[in-house]
Amino acid sequence: MKNMKMILQYDGSRYQGWQRLGDSDRTIQGKIEKVLSVMTGEDIEVIGSGRTDAGVHAIRQVANFHTESSMVPEAMLDYCYRYLPEDIVVLDMQEVDKMFHSRYNAKAKKYLYRIWNDRFHNPFYRKYACHIPNCLDIDSMRQAARFLIGEHDYTSFTTLKSKKKSKVRRVYSIDIEIKDKIIDIIFYGNGFLYNMVRIMTGTLIEVGLGKISPDAMENILSGKDRSLAGYTAPSNGLFLYEVEY
Amino acid sequence: MKNMKMILQYDGSRYQGWQRLGDSDRTIQGKIEKVLSVMTGEDIEVIGSGRTDAGVHAIRQVANFHTESSMVPEAMLDYCYRYLPEDIVVLDMQEVDKMFHSRYNAKAKKYLYRIWNDRFHNPFYRKYACHIPNCLDIDSMRQAARFLIGEHDYTSFTTLKSKKKSKVRRVYSIDIEIKDKIIDIIFYGNGFLYNMVRIMTGTLIEVGLGKISPDAMENILSGKDRSLAGYTAPSNGLFLYEVEY
């Protein structure tokens, strides 16, 4: 039995997200499993490094699957390129150690949240950035972001209700880069809770708009209450950027 | 009677091009005229700086129209933003001299042709760049481009059949910029014939692939025969970048 590791890139606009939903064909996982199952003649299950929500994109998602197929990785890559829809591309395919697990072994992740900050939306970015027409105070956003770095209980920044699982994560850095009218926020951490990047982004946007003061971040974090944080920024601006092992 | 000048941005993917075709709703001109006609209660005709083909995009297209409307330009801008589809945006609206004509007064134009040069296509650029999987020799392309600069009869680079009209144009510059896997070719000239930018691009791509030698450009130009030049590069990589008056 071989264990194959893939690097995937996808435009999530048309999909209900990563995770397969029954026999639905509108998920990334579902699309890939279908192609790999036909390719190998086996019933392939693909393990992703994590789920991405409906509309969320990936620059370099990681996934793995087990197969008895004798096909070489290069041929698998070509097969996937030929049969996957054009908004999903397998960039790399390699045989890895039998024990490798895309989700359990992930040590850190990077997400990119892209904002288009101009009066009118940009027709070319309407699916790949969140449009904020108002002026954003970037200094305040950077100040606020500093409070979110470190090891914290991020209960205020998730919509996951489960009380059993730890909400403690470590965020290594949050970088805010401006290129003309594009604001890129890059989140880097050892793991992110459900909706955490989108709620952190929504909160930073509200700071940028002057609705939340940067200093309020401390209380938002320590309050451990979702209602204290800002809104959930829309999915179209979010990209899973990289997964580290 | 007021003469209004507009700056337009559009994603041409869904459209049959700029020029209105009968009562078709699948053209940029048609969409804009419909919105402006409802806005003013008049039968508005929009004059564009030039046509863009099916699938071609615009960063800053220029157009003008005449109206008796007393609406201020800012209100017109807001109205267009609200009622145009999200892949067409009016970026600017100003009253100009009665004599201004978007097409007749255009002095120069800039086009951008974007190539995604990597083994696999990029899901985020599939509508906004032409995918060339093979390695391109940029030095040869730049060498070939130099022959296309200047005042020439560009008969070899157009599919326009009319023999009456002059095919002489002046190309000021052709710049080839590389950013990672993106190759941008920027064409700047006093006017471009039908399909001229796409045929020049297709020819430069064939030079980059080693199918045409850079030195052959001189004979392709002087031969005044479309069959001598390279293929017509696809419309999805082409952007009308700017119009000068």
Chai-1 contact restraints between the chains, C-beta under 6 A:
chainA,res_idxA,chainB,res_idxB,connection_type,confidence,min_distance_angstrom,max_distance_angstrom,comment,restraint_id
A,Q9,B,P123,contact,1.0,0.0,6.0,A-B,restraint_1
A,Y10,B,P123,contact,1.0,0.0,6.0,A-B,restraint_2
A,D11,B,P123,contact,1.0,0.0,6.0,A-B,restraint_3
A,D11,B,F124,contact,1.0,0.0,6.0,A-B,restraint_4
A,Y81,B,F120,contact,1.0,0.0,6.0,A-B,restraint_5
A,E86,B,R126,contact,1.0,0.0,6.0,A-B,restraint_6
A,D87,B,P123,contact,1.0,0.0,6.0,A-B,restraint_7
A,V89,B,F120,contact,1.0,0.0,6.0,A-B,restraint_8
A,V89,B,P123,contact,1.0,0.0,6.0,A-B,restraint_9
A,F120,B,Y81,contact,1.0,0.0,6.0,A-B,restraint_10
A,F120,B,V89,contact,1.0,0.0,6.0,A-B,restraint_11
A,P123,B,Q9,contact,1.0,0.0,6.0,A-B,restraint_12
A,P123,B,Y10,contact,1.0,0.0,6.0,A-B,restraint_13
A,P123,B,D11,contact,1.0,0.0,6.0,A-B,restraint_14
A,P123,B,D87,contact,1.0,0.0,6.0,A-B,restraint_15
A,P123,B,V89,contact,1.0,0.0,6.0,A-B,restraint_16
A,F124,B,D11,contact,1.0,0.0,6.0,A-B,restraint_17
A,R126,B,E86,contact,1.0,0.0,6.0,A-B,restraint_18
